């Protein structure tokens, strides 16, 4: 695909294909958003210095690219991204057909000097390379701000549809006409812009034109591949000057003198951009993939699996005393936990019931049994274990009937009974008091709630889950 035009329309090794030109344009379009993204990330750390630059990014970027593109046009004969693809810009000679192929084969150096860009050509190409994209970005942003919503919100969105007010200032008049241009003229101008690009691309693809862009046609410049003569001229132009020999009386050969820095450091700094900026684009894409993919989290998790964090070290204790103190503290905690468990099992004092947040009434709930294999509701070994969303495990029939509100323990309590009897005998009162009489209106039976915590179970019995042992 790269040499398709050469195979179809004769031998022209220096004519690039349309696919090379489109790839170069895509690379050039990646530079502004990539640099803006990196600047936005850095602004979070240094907002005082970088926020004004971020707010005026388009102007700062245009100024920086003006210096960079001018250096590349004067030194390499092409823009930064064109030099990355081995392309250059050449003047179109005013000869019949615009081609001098025989002279190009026999006297390549002379032809290169004839088609090299002059000072006027450089500035015209800078207007196309830097000025036109900057103007296009500003118009697109202004259209999104001032005119993009008018077609959605209707004519009521345009508050100035009745015209300018009497005695409007010059600034108000300019803003009014600018908005009118964005709403009525700019969509057609934008469509004509892309349509002209399409027409020139198709004509260039089928060898109907030497220009792939209408703006290059306006400035009389076309894109060519770098030849042997170009590489020899570029190597000669990029050789560093002899900074060691003094240029003026009393001027030493130091690298930091203004003359030597302008002669050697600045060209090397500009030339390093050929490697620095593509590397930054690759690094940006790699960082986007790294943060968006799950690979980084998995790698961090695996790296931290075998890391055992040591206990905190007290400066006042030696290592041996530290370990002994930690062991003693652990034993004391275990003993205290054992005493608390025994106290909880033997405690007969009534405990506070949970309170409903809607009715502000106490909710019937059962205490946690001493053994984990017993059902909290019937206090018998659990059969067909079923877990509620709170994590407690009950018998399936017990918790199902409790959530439905039909369990005999609930019925007996709400009717005023002080205790509940199972098949094995008396269980005792619920721990909420021994008052007799119906508790309707004074208590909630726990219907639709967990039997231990009193929390409401979303979905009712559908929220219960069988436990597979």
C-alpha positions as CSV (number, residue, x, y, z in Angstrom):
1,X,0.0,0.0,0.0
2,X,2.9,2.3,0.7
3,X,4.2,2.4,-3.0
4,X,0.8,2.1,-4.7
5,X,1.0,5.4,-6.5
6,X,4.5,4.6,-7.8
7,X,3.3,1.2,-9.2
8,X,0.3,2.7,-10.9
9,X,1.5,6.0,-12.3
10,X,5.2,5.5,-13.0
11,X,8.4,5.5,-11.1
12,X,8.4,8.3,-8.4
13,X,10.2,7.0,-5.3
14,X,9.9,10.4,-3.6
15,X,6.1,10.6,-3.7
16,X,4.6,9.4,-0.4
17,X,1.4,7.5,-0.4
18,X,-1.8,8.8,1.1
19,X,-1.6,6.3,3.9
20,X,1.7,7.7,5.1
21,X,0.3,11.2,5.0
22,X,-2.8,10.2,7.0
23,X,-0.6,8.4,9.6
24,X,1.4,11.5,10.0
25,X,-1.7,13.6,10.5
26,X,-3.0,11.2,13.1
27,X,0.3,11.4,15.0
28,X,0.2,15.2,14.9
29,X,-3.4,15.2,16.2
30,X,-2.3,13.1,19.2
31,X,0.2,15.6,20.5
32,X,-2.2,18.4,21.8
33,X,-4.5,16.1,23.9
34,X,-1.5,14.1,25.2
35,X,0.3,17.1,26.4
36,X,-2.9,18.6,27.8
37,X,-3.5,15.4,29.8
38,X,0.0,15.3,31.2
39,X,-0.2,19.0,32.1
40,X,-3.6,18.4,33.8
41,X,-2.1,15.6,35.9
42,X,0.9,17.8,36.9
43,X,-1.4,20.7,37.8
44,X,-2.9,18.7,40.7
45,X,0.5,18.8,42.3
46,X,1.7,22.3,41.4
47,X,-1.6,24.3,40.8
48,X,0.0,27.6,41.6
49,X,2.4,27.5,38.7
50,X,0.7,25.3,36.1
51,X,-2.9,26.3,36.4
52,X,-2.4,29.5,34.3
53,X,-0.6,27.5,31.7
54,X,-3.4,24.9,31.6
55,X,-6.1,27.7,31.3
56,X,-4.2,29.1,28.2
57,X,-3.1,25.8,26.9
58,X,-4.0,26.5,23.2
59,X,-2.0,29.7,23.1
60,X,1.0,28.2,25.0
61,X,1.0,25.1,22.8
62,X,0.8,27.2,19.6
63,X,3.7,29.4,20.7
64,X,5.8,26.3,21.6
65,X,5.0,24.6,18.3
66,X,5.8,27.7,16.4
67,X,9.4,27.6,17.7
68,X,9.7,23.8,17.2
69,X,8.1,23.7,13.7
70,X,10.2,26.7,12.5
71,X,13.4,24.8,13.6
72,X,12.4,21.6,11.9
73,X,11.3,23.4,8.7
74,X,14.6,25.3,8.4
75,X,16.8,22.3,9.4
76,X,15.0,19.2,8.1
77,X,12.7,20.7,5.5
78,X,9.6,19.3,7.1
79,X,7.5,19.5,10.3
80,X,8.2,17.6,13.4
81,X,5.8,14.7,12.7
82,X,6.7,14.7,9.0
83,X,10.4,14.2,9.8
84,X,9.4,11.4,12.1
85,X,8.0,9.6,9.0
86,X,10.9,10.5,6.8
87,X,9.0,13.2,4.9
88,X,9.7,16.8,3.9
89,X,8.0,19.8,2.3
90,X,9.2,21.1,-1.1
91,X,8.2,24.0,-3.3
92,X,6.4,23.2,-6.5
93,X,8.5,24.5,-9.4
94,X,6.7,26.4,-12.1
95,X,7.6,24.1,-14.9
96,X,5.5,22.1,-17.3
97,X,3.9,19.3,-15.3
98,X,5.7,20.4,-12.1
99,X,8.2,17.5,-12.4
100,X,11.9,17.4,-13.4
101,X,12.6,13.7,-13.0
102,X,15.7,13.5,-15.1
103,X,17.4,16.4,-13.4
104,X,16.4,14.8,-10.1
105,X,18.1,11.6,-11.0
106,X,21.3,13.3,-12.3
107,X,21.6,16.3,-10.1
108,X,19.8,15.6,-6.9
109,X,21.7,18.2,-4.9
110,X,20.9,21.0,-7.3
111,X,17.2,20.0,-7.4
112,X,17.0,19.9,-3.6
113,X,18.4,23.4,-3.4
114,X,15.9,24.5,-6.0
115,X,12.9,23.1,-4.2
116,X,14.0,24.0,-0.7
117,X,11.8,26.2,1.4
118,X,12.7,29.8,1.6
119,X,12.0,32.2,4.4
120,X,8.6,33.2,2.9
121,X,7.7,29.5,2.3
122,X,8.6,28.7,6.0
123,X,6.3,31.3,7.4
124,X,3.5,30.4,5.0
125,X,3.8,26.7,6.1
126,X,3.9,27.8,9.7
127,X,0.6,29.5,9.2
128,X,-0.8,26.2,7.9
129,X,0.9,24.0,10.5
130,X,0.3,26.1,13.6
131,X,-2.1,29.0,12.9
132,X,-4.8,27.0,11.1
133,X,-5.1,24.2,13.7
134,X,-5.2,26.8,16.5
135,X,-7.9,28.7,14.8
136,X,-9.9,25.5,14.1
137,X,-9.7,24.5,17.8
138,X,-10.8,27.9,19.0
139,X,-13.8,27.9,16.6
140,X,-14.8,24.4,17.6
141,X,-14.7,25.3,21.3
142,X,-16.6,28.5,20.7
143,X,-19.3,26.7,18.7
144,X,-19.7,24.1,21.5
145,X,-20.1,26.9,24.0
146,X,-22.3,29.4,22.1
147,X,-24.1,27.6,19.4
148,X,-24.2,23.9,19.8
149,X,-27.3,24.0,22.1
150,X,-29.4,26.3,20.0
151,X,-30.6,23.5,17.8
152,X,-31.6,21.4,20.8
153,X,-33.2,24.1,23.0
154,X,-34.8,26.0,20.2
155,X,-35.0,29.7,19.4
156,X,-35.7,30.5,23.0
157,X,-32.1,29.8,23.8
158,X,-30.9,32.7,21.7
159,X,-31.7,35.6,23.9
160,X,-30.2,38.1,21.5
161,X,-32.5,37.1,18.6
162,X,-34.2,40.5,18.7
163,X,-30.9,42.3,17.8
164,X,-28.5,44.5,19.6
165,X,-29.7,46.8,22.3
166,X,-29.6,50.5,21.7
167,X,-26.2,52.0,22.5
168,X,-24.3,48.7,22.5
169,X,-20.5,48.9,22.9
170,X,-18.0,47.7,20.3
171,X,-17.3,44.6,22.4
172,X,-20.9,43.7,22.5
173,X,-21.3,44.2,18.8
174,X,-18.3,42.0,18.0
175,X,-19.6,39.3,20.3
176,X,-23.1,39.5,18.8
177,X,-21.8,39.1,15.2
178,X,-19.4,36.4,16.3
179,X,-22.2,34.3,17.8
180,X,-24.3,35.0,14.7
181,X,-21.4,33.7,12.6
182,X,-21.1,30.6,14.7
183,X,-24.8,29.8,14.5
184,X,-25.4,30.5,10.9
185,X,-22.2,30.4,8.9
186,X,-19.6,28.3,10.7
187,X,-21.5,24.9,10.2
188,X,-21.3,25.5,6.4
189,X,-17.6,26.6,6.7
190,X,-16.8,23.5,8.7
191,X,-18.5,21.2,6.2
192,X,-16.7,22.9,3.3
193,X,-13.4,22.4,5.2
194,X,-13.8,18.7,5.5
195,X,-15.3,18.3,2.0
196,X,-12.3,20.0,0.5
197,X,-9.9,17.7,2.4
198,X,-11.8,14.7,1.1
199,X,-11.7,16.0,-2.5
200,X,-8.0,16.6,-2.4
201,X,-7.3,13.3,-0.7
202,X,-9.2,11.4,-3.4
203,X,-7.4,13.4,-6.1
204,X,-4.0,12.7,-4.6
205,X,-4.8,9.0,-4.2
206,X,-5.6,8.6,-7.9
207,X,-2.6,10.8,-8.9
208,X,-4.9,13.6,-10.0
209,X,-3.2,16.2,-7.9
210,X,0.2,16.8,-6.4
211,X,-1.4,18.2,-3.2
212,X,-3.2,16.2,-0.6
213,X,-4.6,19.3,1.1
214,X,-6.1,22.5,-0.2
215,X,-4.0,24.6,2.1
216,X,-0.8,23.2,0.8
217,X,-2.1,24.1,-2.7
218,X,-2.6,27.6,-1.5
219,X,1.0,28.0,-0.2
220,X,2.5,26.1,-3.2
221,X,4.1,23.3,-1.2
222,X,3.8,19.5,-1.4
223,X,5.0,16.6,0.7
224,X,7.9,14.5,-0.5
225,X,10.1,11.7,0.8
226,X,13.6,12.3,2.0
227,X,16.2,11.3,-0.5
228,X,20.0,10.6,-0.3
229,X,20.7,14.3,-1.0
230,X,18.4,15.3,1.8
231,X,20.0,13.0,4.4
232,X,23.5,14.3,3.5
233,X,22.3,17.9,3.8
234,X,20.6,17.2,7.1
235,X,23.7,15.5,8.5
236,X,25.8,18.5,7.5
237,X,23.3,21.0,8.9
238,X,23.0,19.2,12.3
239,X,26.7,18.9,12.9
240,X,27.6,20.8,16.1
241,X,29.8,23.8,15.7
242,X,33.3,24.0,17.1
243,X,32.5,25.6,20.5
244,X,36.1,25.1,21.8
245,X,37.7,27.8,19.6
246,X,37.0,31.3,20.8
247,X,35.0,33.4,18.4
248,X,35.9,36.8,19.8
249,X,38.9,38.2,21.7
250,X,38.6,37.3,25.4
251,X,35.8,34.8,24.8
252,X,36.7,31.3,26.1
253,X,35.5,28.0,24.8
254,X,33.0,27.4,27.6
255,X,29.8,25.6,26.7
256,X,27.7,28.1,28.8
257,X,28.6,31.2,26.7
258,X,25.6,32.6,24.9
259,X,27.3,32.1,21.5
260,X,28.2,28.5,22.1
261,X,24.9,27.6,23.6
262,X,23.1,29.1,20.6
263,X,25.4,27.2,18.3
264,X,25.4,23.7,19.9
265,X,22.9,23.3,22.8
266,X,19.8,24.7,21.1
267,X,20.1,22.5,18.0
268,X,20.7,19.4,20.1
269,X,17.7,20.2,22.3
270,X,15.4,20.6,19.4
271,X,16.7,17.5,17.8
272,X,16.1,15.5,21.0
273,X,12.4,16.1,20.5
274,X,12.4,13.6,17.7
275,X,12.8,10.9,20.3
276,X,11.3,12.6,23.4
277,X,7.8,13.3,22.1
278,X,7.1,9.9,20.5
279,X,8.4,8.3,23.7
280,X,6.1,10.4,25.8
281,X,3.1,9.4,23.6
282,X,4.0,5.7,24.0
283,X,4.4,6.2,27.8
284,X,1.0,8.0,28.0
285,X,-0.7,5.1,26.2
286,X,1.0,2.6,28.4
287,X,-0.1,4.4,31.6
288,X,-3.7,4.6,30.3
289,X,-3.6,0.8,29.7
290,X,-1.9,0.2,33.1
291,X,-4.6,2.1,35.1
292,X,-7.5,0.9,33.0
293,X,-6.6,-2.9,33.0
294,X,-6.9,-5.3,35.9
295,X,-3.3,-6.5,35.3
296,X,-1.8,-3.9,37.7
297,X,-4.2,-4.8,40.5
298,X,-3.5,-8.5,40.1
299,X,0.3,-7.9,40.0
300,X,0.1,-5.8,43.2
301,X,-2.0,-8.3,44.9
302,X,0.4,-11.2,44.1
303,X,3.4,-9.1,45.1
304,X,1.8,-8.4,48.5
305,X,0.7,-12.0,49.3
306,X,4.0,-13.1,50.8
307,X,4.7,-9.9,52.7
308,X,4.2,-10.3,56.4
309,X,4.0,-7.1,58.3
310,X,6.0,-7.2,61.5
311,X,4.4,-6.0,64.8
312,X,5.1,-2.4,65.8
313,X,8.4,-1.9,67.6
314,X,8.4,0.2,70.7
315,X,11.6,2.2,71.2
316,X,11.5,1.8,74.9
317,X,11.5,-2.1,74.8
318,X,14.2,-4.4,73.6
319,X,13.3,-7.0,71.1
320,X,13.1,-9.8,73.6
321,X,11.0,-7.8,76.0
322,X,8.8,-6.7,73.1
323,X,8.0,-10.3,72.2
324,X,7.3,-11.2,75.8
325,X,5.0,-8.2,76.3
326,X,3.1,-9.1,73.2
327,X,2.6,-12.7,74.3
328,X,1.5,-11.6,77.8
329,X,-1.0,-9.2,76.3
330,X,-2.4,-11.9,74.0
331,X,-2.9,-14.2,76.9
332,X,-4.6,-11.5,78.9
333,X,-7.0,-10.8,76.1
334,X,-7.9,-14.5,75.7
335,X,-8.5,-14.8,79.4
336,X,-10.7,-11.7,79.5
337,X,-12.6,-13.0,76.4
338,X,-13.2,-16.3,78.2
339,X,-14.5,-14.5,81.3
340,X,-16.8,-12.3,79.2
341,X,-18.2,-15.4,77.4
342,X,-18.9,-17.2,80.8
343,X,-20.5,-14.0,82.2
344,X,-22.7,-13.7,79.1
345,X,-23.9,-17.3,79.4
346,X,-24.7,-17.0,83.1
347,X,-26.2,-13.6,83.0
348,X,-29.9,-13.5,83.7
349,X,-30.5,-9.8,83.8
350,X,-32.9,-8.6,81.1
351,X,-31.3,-7.0,78.0
352,X,-32.6,-4.1,76.0
353,X,-34.7,-5.0,72.9
354,X,-34.1,-3.4,69.5
355,X,-36.3,-0.4,68.8
356,X,-38.1,0.1,65.5
357,X,-37.1,3.3,63.6
358,X,-40.6,3.8,62.2
359,X,-43.0,2.9,65.0
360,X,-40.5,3.5,67.9
361,X,-41.8,0.3,69.5
362,X,-39.6,-2.5,70.9
363,X,-39.1,-5.5,68.6
364,X,-39.3,-9.1,69.8
365,X,-36.0,-10.8,69.3
366,X,-34.3,-13.9,70.7
367,X,-31.0,-14.1,72.4
368,X,-28.0,-15.8,70.8
369,X,-27.6,-19.4,72.2
370,X,-24.5,-20.4,74.0
371,X,-23.6,-23.1,71.4
372,X,-23.3,-22.4,67.7
373,X,-25.0,-25.6,66.7
374,X,-28.3,-24.6,68.4
375,X,-31.0,-22.7,66.6
376,X,-31.6,-19.2,68.3
377,X,-35.4,-19.6,67.9
378,X,-36.1,-23.1,69.1
379,X,-32.8,-23.6,71.0
380,X,-32.5,-27.1,69.5
381,X,-29.9,-28.5,67.2
382,X,-30.2,-26.9,63.8
383,X,-32.0,-28.9,61.1
384,X,-31.9,-27.8,57.5
385,X,-29.6,-24.8,58.3
386,X,-30.7,-21.5,56.7
387,X,-28.9,-18.2,56.9
388,X,-30.5,-14.8,57.0
389,X,-28.8,-11.7,55.4
390,X,-27.5,-10.7,58.8
391,X,-25.4,-13.9,59.0
392,X,-27.1,-15.9,61.7
393,X,-28.1,-19.5,61.0
394,X,-31.5,-21.0,62.0
395,X,-33.6,-24.0,61.3
396,X,-35.4,-23.5,58.0
397,X,-38.9,-23.9,59.4
398,X,-38.2,-21.6,62.4
399,X,-36.8,-18.7,60.5
400,X,-39.4,-19.1,57.7
401,X,-42.3,-19.0,60.1
402,X,-40.6,-16.2,62.1
403,X,-40.3,-14.0,59.0
404,X,-43.9,-14.8,58.1
405,X,-44.9,-13.8,61.7
406,X,-46.7,-17.2,62.5
407,X,-44.1,-18.8,64.8
408,X,-45.7,-20.0,68.1
409,X,-43.1,-18.1,70.1
410,X,-44.2,-14.9,68.5
411,X,-47.9,-15.7,69.0
412,X,-47.4,-16.7,72.6
413,X,-45.5,-13.5,73.4
414,X,-47.9,-11.2,71.7
415,X,-50.8,-12.8,73.5
416,X,-49.2,-12.0,76.8
417,X,-47.5,-15.3,77.8
418,X,-44.4,-14.9,79.9
419,X,-42.6,-18.0,78.5
420,X,-42.4,-20.4,75.6
421,X,-42.4,-24.2,75.9
422,X,-40.8,-26.5,73.4
423,X,-41.0,-30.3,73.1
424,X,-38.3,-30.6,75.7
425,X,-39.8,-28.3,78.4
426,X,-39.8,-24.7,79.6
427,X,-37.5,-22.2,77.9
428,X,-38.2,-19.3,80.2
429,X,-39.3,-15.7,79.5
430,X,-38.0,-13.6,76.7
431,X,-36.0,-11.3,78.9
432,X,-38.2,-8.3,78.2
433,X,-40.2,-8.4,81.4
434,X,-43.0,-10.5,82.8
435,X,-46.0,-8.2,82.3
436,X,-49.2,-10.1,81.5
437,X,-51.8,-9.1,79.0
438,X,-51.8,-8.6,75.3
439,X,-48.8,-6.8,73.9
440,X,-50.5,-5.7,70.6
441,X,-49.7,-2.0,70.0
442,X,-46.9,-2.0,72.5
443,X,-44.5,-4.4,70.8
444,X,-43.7,-5.6,67.3
445,X,-43.8,-9.3,66.8
446,X,-40.6,-9.4,64.6
447,X,-42.5,-10.2,61.5
448,X,-40.3,-9.6,58.4
449,X,-37.3,-9.2,60.6
450,X,-34.3,-11.2,61.7
451,X,-34.9,-13.1,64.9
452,X,-31.7,-12.1,66.7
453,X,-30.9,-8.6,65.5
454,X,-34.4,-7.4,64.7
455,X,-33.3,-5.9,61.4
456,X,-35.7,-6.0,58.5
457,X,-35.0,-8.7,55.8
458,X,-35.4,-7.2,52.3
459,X,-37.6,-9.5,50.2
460,X,-39.1,-11.4,53.2
461,X,-38.6,-15.1,53.0
462,X,-37.0,-14.6,49.6
463,X,-34.0,-13.2,51.3
464,X,-33.2,-16.5,53.2
465,X,-30.6,-18.7,51.8
466,X,-30.1,-22.5,52.5
467,X,-26.6,-23.4,53.9
468,X,-25.0,-26.3,52.1
469,X,-22.9,-28.3,54.6
